[in-house]
Amino acid sequence: MDCKLSEKVIITNKLGLHARPAAKIANIAQEAHHEISILHGENKADASSIVDILSLACPAGAKIKLEIHSEKDANILKELIQLFETGFGE
């Protein structure tokens, strides 16, 4: 059953969403069965694309929304949330 699930997260690492965290996000998102999106304000990015993620230009403290389009990817959403909560290990 397809549906849309989302979770709001805050970027906690002091350098914001730069290349290293974007690569970590993209690597996880590429394992999903369906599209995963990152929304920041009016902008939307494909979470499996490093370039798309970087185009959001999210600084430290930015509030973003992670959005999955299938319940099959709920585990991917949880993994991404954990990545954000731990500041990408930085």
Secondary structure, DSSP 8 states (H G I E B T S, - for coil): -EEEEEEEEE--STT-S-HHHHHHHHHHHTT-SS-EEEEETTEEEETT-HHHHHHT---TT-EEEEEEEEGGGHHHHHHHHHHHHTGGG-
